Amino acid sequence: MEQVINCLRCNRRLKTVKSRELGFGPVCYKKHLQEQADKEFKKNQTTIDEYLGDEHNATNDSKAISQNEQKAFQVS
């Protein structure tokens, strides 16, 4: 008797030998690969704050405060 194997993603019965080996049907396998690629892409992303570093952010914050204070005094 043939063993019934279900898709790991949608839990439907897998019909082909290739799908059973992969554990996914063809549509779910493509989605699985895309999810893995997206996950890897996001893991490797760097934010601008991380790239510039904390010192740059602290310097810019103090500059922004100084400029705002100067504008406040000019308006008065």
KOLGU-4560 file (N, C-alpha, C; in nm, 3 decimals, padded with zeros to 5 digits):
<recs>
<n_xx: 00.084 n_yy: -00.119 n_zz: 00.000 ca_xx: 00.000 ca_yy: 00.000 ca_zz: 00.000 c_xx: 00.089 c_yy: 00.125 c_zz: 00.000 mol: A seq: 1 type: MET>
<n_xx: 00.050 n_yy: 00.224 n_zz: -00.078 ca_xx: 00.124 ca_yy: 00.348 ca_zz: -00.093 c_xx: 00.104 c_yy: 00.439 c_zz: 00.028 mol: A seq: 2 type: GLU>
<n_xx: 00.215 n_yy: 00.496 n_zz: 00.075 ca_xx: 00.208 ca_yy: 00.584 ca_zz: 00.191 c_xx: 00.156 c_yy: 00.722 c_zz: 00.146 mol: A seq: 3 type: GLN>
<n_xx: 00.062 n_yy: 00.778 n_zz: 00.220 ca_xx: 00.007 ca_yy: 00.909 ca_zz: 00.190 c_xx: 00.095 c_yy: 01.014 c_zz: 00.257 mol: A seq: 4 type: VAL>
<n_xx: 00.143 n_yy: 01.107 n_zz: 00.176 ca_xx: 00.226 ca_yy: 01.216 ca_zz: 00.228 c_xx: 00.157 c_yy: 01.346 c_zz: 00.192 mol: A seq: 5 type: ILE>
<n_xx: 00.145 n_yy: 01.434 n_zz: 00.289 ca_xx: 00.079 ca_yy: 01.563 ca_zz: 00.268 c_xx: 00.182 c_yy: 01.675 c_zz: 00.259 mol: A seq: 6 type: ASN>
<n_xx: 00.141 n_yy: 01.780 n_zz: 00.188 ca_xx: 00.225 ca_yy: 01.898 ca_zz: 00.172 c_xx: 00.250 c_yy: 01.963 c_zz: 00.308 mol: A seq: 7 type: CYS>
<n_xx: 00.374 n_yy: 02.004 n_zz: 00.330 ca_xx: 00.410 ca_yy: 02.067 ca_zz: 00.457 c_xx: 00.352 c_yy: 02.207 c_zz: 00.472 mol: A seq: 8 type: LEU>
<n_xx: 00.309 n_yy: 02.265 n_zz: 00.361 ca_xx: 00.258 ca_yy: 02.402 ca_zz: 00.364 c_xx: 00.105 c_yy: 02.406 c_zz: 00.369 mol: A seq: 9 type: ARG>
<n_xx: 00.039 n_yy: 02.332 n_zz: 00.279 ca_xx: -00.107 ca_yy: 02.341 ca_zz: 00.269 c_xx: -00.179 c_yy: 02.214 c_zz: 00.316 mol: A seq: 10 type: CYS>
<n_xx: -00.101 n_yy: 02.112 n_zz: 00.344 ca_xx: -00.151 ca_yy: 01.986 ca_zz: 00.396 c_xx: -00.236 c_yy: 01.906 c_zz: 00.295 mol: A seq: 11 type: ASN>
<n_xx: -00.225 n_yy: 01.938 n_zz: 00.167 ca_xx: -00.293 ca_yy: 01.858 ca_zz: 00.065 c_xx: -00.210 c_yy: 01.734 c_zz: 00.035 mol: A seq: 12 type: ARG>
<n_xx: -00.276 n_yy: 01.634 n_zz: -00.016 ca_xx: -00.209 ca_yy: 01.508 ca_zz: -00.050 c_xx: -00.115 c_yy: 01.529 c_zz: -00.168 mol: A seq: 13 type: ARG>
<n_xx: 00.008 n_yy: 01.483 n_zz: -00.156 ca_xx: 00.106 ca_yy: 01.495 ca_zz: -00.263 c_xx: 00.095 c_yy: 01.374 c_zz: -00.356 mol: A seq: 14 type: LEU>
<n_xx: 00.092 n_yy: 01.400 n_zz: -00.485 ca_xx: 00.065 ca_yy: 01.295 ca_zz: -00.582 c_xx: 00.190 c_yy: 01.245 c_zz: -00.654 mol: A seq: 15 type: LYS>
<n_xx: 00.285 n_yy: 01.333 n_zz: -00.683 ca_xx: 00.402 ca_yy: 01.290 ca_zz: -00.760 c_xx: 00.518 c_yy: 01.252 c_zz: -00.670 mol: A seq: 16 type: THR>
<n_xx: 00.607 n_yy: 01.171 n_zz: -00.726 ca_xx: 00.725 ca_yy: 01.126 ca_zz: -00.651 c_xx: 00.811 c_yy: 01.246 c_zz: -00.614 mol: A seq: 17 type: VAL>
<n_xx: 00.829 n_yy: 01.340 n_zz: -00.708 ca_xx: 00.911 ca_yy: 01.459 ca_zz: -00.682 c_xx: 00.852 c_yy: 01.541 c_zz: -00.567 mol: A seq: 18 type: LYS>
<n_xx: 00.722 n_yy: 01.560 n_zz: -00.568 ca_xx: 00.656 ca_yy: 01.636 ca_zz: -00.462 c_xx: 00.673 c_yy: 01.568 c_zz: -00.327 mol: A seq: 19 type: SER>
<n_xx: 00.662 n_yy: 01.437 n_zz: -00.326 ca_xx: 00.681 ca_yy: 01.363 ca_zz: -00.200 c_xx: 00.823 c_yy: 01.377 c_zz: -00.149 mol: A seq: 20 type: ARG>
<n_xx: 00.920 n_yy: 01.376 n_zz: -00.239 ca_xx: 01.059 ca_yy: 01.393 ca_zz: -00.198 c_xx: 01.084 c_yy: 01.531 c_zz: -00.141 mol: A seq: 21 type: GLU>
<n_xx: 01.023 n_yy: 01.632 n_zz: -00.204 ca_xx: 01.039 ca_yy: 01.770 ca_zz: -00.158 c_xx: 00.957 c_yy: 01.802 c_zz: -00.033 mol: A seq: 22 type: LEU>
<n_xx: 00.843 n_yy: 01.735 n_zz: -00.021 ca_xx: 00.753 ca_yy: 01.763 ca_zz: 00.091 c_xx: 00.654 c_yy: 01.874 c_zz: 00.060 mol: A seq: 23 type: GLY>
<n_xx: 00.657 n_yy: 01.923 n_zz: -00.063 ca_xx: 00.570 ca_yy: 02.031 ca_zz: -00.107 c_xx: 00.517 c_yy: 01.999 c_zz: -00.246 mol: A seq: 24 type: PHE>
<n_xx: 00.395 n_yy: 02.047 n_zz: -00.275 ca_xx: 00.346 ca_yy: 02.044 ca_zz: -00.412 c_xx: 00.417 c_yy: 02.153 c_zz: -00.491 mol: A seq: 25 type: GLY>
<n_xx: 00.401 n_yy: 02.156 n_zz: -00.625 ca_xx: 00.476 ca_yy: 02.252 ca_zz: -00.706 c_xx: 00.448 c_yy: 02.399 c_zz: -00.673 mol: A seq: 26 type: PRO>
<n_xx: 00.324 n_yy: 02.434 n_zz: -00.648 ca_xx: 00.291 ca_yy: 02.573 ca_zz: -00.616 c_xx: 00.345 c_yy: 02.610 c_zz: -00.478 mol: A seq: 27 type: VAL>
<n_xx: 00.324 n_yy: 02.523 n_zz: -00.381 ca_xx: 00.373 ca_yy: 02.550 ca_zz: -00.245 c_xx: 00.525 c_yy: 02.553 c_zz: -00.240 mol: A seq: 28 type: CYS>
<n_xx: 00.591 n_yy: 02.473 n_zz: -00.323 ca_xx: 00.736 ca_yy: 02.473 ca_zz: -00.325 c_xx: 00.789 c_yy: 02.607 c_zz: -00.376 mol: A seq: 29 type: TYR>
<n_xx: 00.727 n_yy: 02.661 n_zz: -00.481 ca_xx: 00.767 ca_yy: 02.792 ca_zz: -00.532 c_xx: 00.747 c_yy: 02.899 c_zz: -00.425 mol: A seq: 30 type: LYS>
<n_xx: 00.635 n_yy: 02.893 n_zz: -00.355 ca_xx: 00.608 ca_yy: 02.990 ca_zz: -00.248 c_xx: 00.709 c_yy: 02.974 c_zz: -00.135 mol: A seq: 31 type: LYS>
<n_xx: 00.742 n_yy: 02.849 n_zz: -00.103 ca_xx: 00.840 ca_yy: 02.820 ca_zz: 00.003 c_xx: 00.977 c_yy: 02.879 c_zz: -00.034 mol: A seq: 32 type: HIS>
<n_xx: 01.019 n_yy: 02.858 n_zz: -00.158 ca_xx: 01.148 ca_yy: 02.912 ca_zz: -00.203 c_xx: 01.149 c_yy: 03.064 c_zz: -00.198 mol: A seq: 33 type: LEU>
<n_xx: 01.038 n_yy: 03.127 n_zz: -00.239 ca_xx: 01.029 ca_yy: 03.273 ca_zz: -00.235 c_xx: 01.033 c_yy: 03.324 c_zz: -00.091 mol: A seq: 34 type: GLN>
<n_xx: 00.965 n_yy: 03.256 n_zz: -00.001 ca_xx: 00.966 ca_yy: 03.295 ca_zz: 00.140 c_xx: 01.107 c_yy: 03.286 c_zz: 00.198 mol: A seq: 35 type: GLU>
<n_xx: 01.178 n_yy: 03.180 n_zz: 00.162 ca_xx: 01.315 ca_yy: 03.162 ca_zz: 00.210 c_xx: 01.405 c_yy: 03.272 c_zz: 00.154 mol: A seq: 36 type: GLN>
<n_xx: 01.388 n_yy: 03.306 n_zz: 00.027 ca_xx: 01.468 ca_yy: 03.411 ca_zz: -00.035 c_xx: 01.438 c_yy: 03.546 c_zz: 00.030 mol: A seq: 37 type: ALA>
<n_xx: 01.311 n_yy: 03.574 n_zz: 00.056 ca_xx: 01.273 ca_yy: 03.699 ca_zz: 00.121 c_xx: 01.330 c_yy: 03.707 c_zz: 00.262 mol: A seq: 38 type: ASP>
<n_xx: 01.326 n_yy: 03.597 n_zz: 00.332 ca_xx: 01.379 ca_yy: 03.591 ca_zz: 00.469 c_xx: 01.529 c_yy: 03.619 c_zz: 00.469 mol: A seq: 39 type: LYS>
<n_xx: 01.601 n_yy: 03.558 n_zz: 00.376 ca_xx: 01.745 ca_yy: 03.578 ca_zz: 00.365 c_xx: 01.777 c_yy: 03.722 c_zz: 00.326 mol: A seq: 40 type: GLU>
<n_xx: 01.698 n_yy: 03.777 n_zz: 00.235 ca_xx: 01.717 ca_yy: 03.916 ca_zz: 00.192 c_xx: 01.701 c_yy: 04.012 c_zz: 00.309 mol: A seq: 41 type: PHE>
<n_xx: 01.593 n_yy: 03.994 n_zz: 00.386 ca_xx: 01.568 ca_yy: 04.081 ca_zz: 00.500 c_xx: 01.677 c_yy: 04.068 c_zz: 00.607 mol: A seq: 42 type: LYS>
<n_xx: 01.727 n_yy: 03.945 n_zz: 00.623 ca_xx: 01.832 ca_yy: 03.922 ca_zz: 00.723 c_xx: 01.959 c_yy: 03.999 c_zz: 00.687 mol: A seq: 43 type: LYS>
<n_xx: 01.985 n_yy: 04.015 n_zz: 00.559 ca_xx: 02.107 ca_yy: 04.080 ca_zz: 00.514 c_xx: 02.093 c_yy: 04.230 c_zz: 00.495 mol: A seq: 44 type: ASN>
<n_xx: 01.975 n_yy: 04.285 n_zz: 00.518 ca_xx: 01.954 ca_yy: 04.428 ca_zz: 00.502 c_xx: 02.014 c_yy: 04.506 c_zz: 00.618 mol: A seq: 45 type: GLN>
<n_xx: 02.061 n_yy: 04.623 n_zz: 00.588 ca_xx: 02.116 ca_yy: 04.713 ca_zz: 00.689 c_xx: 02.037 c_yy: 04.843 c_zz: 00.683 mol: A seq: 46 type: THR>
<n_xx: 01.997 n_yy: 04.893 n_zz: 00.797 ca_xx: 01.927 ca_yy: 05.021 ca_zz: 00.798 c_xx: 02.029 c_yy: 05.134 c_zz: 00.785 mol: A seq: 47 type: THR>
<n_xx: 01.984 n_yy: 05.250 n_zz: 00.748 ca_xx: 02.074 ca_yy: 05.364 ca_zz: 00.734 c_xx: 02.135 c_yy: 05.399 c_zz: 00.869 mol: A seq: 48 type: ILE>
<n_xx: 02.057 n_yy: 05.381 n_zz: 00.975 ca_xx: 02.110 ca_yy: 05.408 ca_zz: 01.109 c_xx: 02.222 c_yy: 05.312 c_zz: 01.146 mol: A seq: 49 type: ASP>
<n_xx: 02.204 n_yy: 05.184 n_zz: 01.111 ca_xx: 02.310 ca_yy: 05.087 ca_zz: 01.138 c_xx: 02.434 c_yy: 05.118 c_zz: 01.054 mol: A seq: 50 type: GLU>
<n_xx: 02.413 n_yy: 05.159 n_zz: 00.931 ca_xx: 02.525 ca_yy: 05.189 ca_zz: 00.841 c_xx: 02.604 c_yy: 05.310 c_zz: 00.889 mol: A seq: 51 type: TYR>
<n_xx: 02.533 n_yy: 05.414 n_zz: 00.929 ca_xx: 02.600 ca_yy: 05.536 ca_zz: 00.972 c_xx: 02.656 c_yy: 05.526 c_zz: 01.113 mol: A seq: 52 type: LEU>
<n_xx: 02.596 n_yy: 05.443 n_zz: 01.194 ca_xx: 02.645 ca_yy: 05.425 ca_zz: 01.330 c_xx: 02.579 c_yy: 05.519 c_zz: 01.429 mol: A seq: 53 type: GLY>
<n_xx: 02.591 n_yy: 05.486 n_zz: 01.556 ca_xx: 02.527 ca_yy: 05.563 ca_zz: 01.662 c_xx: 02.588 c_yy: 05.701 c_zz: 01.678 mol: A seq: 54 type: ASP>
<n_xx: 02.720 n_yy: 05.715 n_zz: 01.657 ca_xx: 02.784 ca_yy: 05.845 ca_zz: 01.674 c_xx: 02.729 c_yy: 05.946 c_zz: 01.576 mol: A seq: 55 type: GLU>
<n_xx: 02.710 n_yy: 05.904 n_zz: 01.452 ca_xx: 02.656 ca_yy: 05.994 ca_zz: 01.350 c_xx: 02.515 c_yy: 06.037 c_zz: 01.387 mol: A seq: 56 type: HIS>
<n_xx: 02.435 n_yy: 05.944 n_zz: 01.436 ca_xx: 02.297 ca_yy: 05.975 ca_zz: 01.473 c_xx: 02.293 c_yy: 06.073 c_zz: 01.590 mol: A seq: 57 type: ASN>
<n_xx: 02.379 n_yy: 06.054 n_zz: 01.689 ca_xx: 02.382 ca_yy: 06.143 ca_zz: 01.803 c_xx: 02.425 c_yy: 06.283 c_zz: 01.760 mol: A seq: 58 type: ALA>
<n_xx: 02.523 n_yy: 06.292 n_zz: 01.669 ca_xx: 02.570 ca_yy: 06.420 ca_zz: 01.619 c_xx: 02.459 c_yy: 06.490 c_zz: 01.543 mol: A seq: 59 type: THR>
<n_xx: 02.390 n_yy: 06.418 n_zz: 01.458 ca_xx: 02.282 ca_yy: 06.478 ca_zz: 01.380 c_xx: 02.168 c_yy: 06.522 c_zz: 01.469 mol: A seq: 60 type: ASN>
<n_xx: 02.137 n_yy: 06.445 n_zz: 01.573 ca_xx: 02.031 ca_yy: 06.483 ca_zz: 01.665 c_xx: 02.064 c_yy: 06.615 c_zz: 01.734 mol: A seq: 61 type: ASP>
<n_xx: 02.189 n_yy: 06.631 n_zz: 01.779 ca_xx: 02.227 ca_yy: 06.754 ca_zz: 01.847 c_xx: 02.229 c_yy: 06.871 c_zz: 01.749 mol: A seq: 62 type: SER>
<n_xx: 02.269 n_yy: 06.846 n_zz: 01.623 ca_xx: 02.265 ca_yy: 06.952 ca_zz: 01.522 c_xx: 02.122 c_yy: 06.995 c_zz: 01.495 mol: A seq: 63 type: LYS>
<n_xx: 02.032 n_yy: 06.900 n_zz: 01.486 ca_xx: 01.892 ca_yy: 06.930 ca_zz: 01.460 c_xx: 01.833 c_yy: 07.013 c_zz: 01.573 mol: A seq: 64 type: ALA>
<n_xx: 01.868 n_yy: 06.979 n_zz: 01.695 ca_xx: 01.819 ca_yy: 07.055 ca_zz: 01.810 c_xx: 01.874 c_yy: 07.197 c_zz: 01.805 mol: A seq: 65 type: ILE>
<n_xx: 02.002 n_yy: 07.211 n_zz: 01.776 ca_xx: 02.063 ca_yy: 07.343 ca_zz: 01.769 c_xx: 01.998 c_yy: 07.427 c_zz: 01.660 mol: A seq: 66 type: SER>
<n_xx: 01.973 n_yy: 07.369 n_zz: 01.544 ca_xx: 01.909 ca_yy: 07.442 ca_zz: 01.435 c_xx: 01.767 c_yy: 07.483 c_zz: 01.472 mol: A seq: 67 type: GLN>
<n_xx: 01.694 n_yy: 07.395 n_zz: 01.539 ca_xx: 01.558 ca_yy: 07.428 ca_zz: 01.582 c_xx: 01.559 c_yy: 07.540 c_zz: 01.685 mol: A seq: 68 type: ASN>
<n_xx: 01.656 n_yy: 07.535 n_zz: 01.777 ca_xx: 01.666 ca_yy: 07.640 ca_zz: 01.877 c_xx: 01.698 c_yy: 07.774 c_zz: 01.811 mol: A seq: 69 type: GLU>
<n_xx: 01.786 n_yy: 07.770 n_zz: 01.711 ca_xx: 01.822 ca_yy: 07.893 ca_zz: 01.640 c_xx: 01.701 c_yy: 07.950 c_zz: 01.568 mol: A seq: 70 type: GLN>
<n_xx: 01.624 n_yy: 07.866 n_zz: 01.505 ca_xx: 01.504 ca_yy: 07.912 ca_zz: 01.434 c_xx: 01.402 c_yy: 07.970 c_zz: 01.532 mol: A seq: 71 type: LYS>
<n_xx: 01.392 n_yy: 07.910 n_zz: 01.647 ca_xx: 01.299 ca_yy: 07.959 ca_zz: 01.749 c_xx: 01.338 c_yy: 08.099 c_zz: 01.794 mol: A seq: 72 type: ALA>
<n_xx: 01.468 n_yy: 08.123 n_zz: 01.808 ca_xx: 01.513 ca_yy: 08.255 ca_zz: 01.852 c_xx: 01.497 c_yy: 08.358 c_zz: 01.740 mol: A seq: 73 type: PHE>
<n_xx: 01.512 n_yy: 08.316 n_zz: 01.615 ca_xx: 01.498 ca_yy: 08.407 ca_zz: 01.503 c_xx: 01.354 c_yy: 08.453 c_zz: 01.483 mol: A seq: 74 type: GLN>
<n_xx: 01.260 n_yy: 08.364 n_zz: 01.511 ca_xx: 01.120 ca_yy: 08.394 ca_zz: 01.492 c_xx: 01.073 c_yy: 08.494 c_zz: 01.596 mol: A seq: 75 type: VAL>
<n_xx: 01.125 n_yy: 08.485 n_zz: 01.715 ca_xx: 01.077 ca_yy: 08.568 ca_zz: 01.826 c_xx: 01.103 c_yy: 08.713 c_zz: 01.808 mol: A seq: 76 type: SER>
</recs>
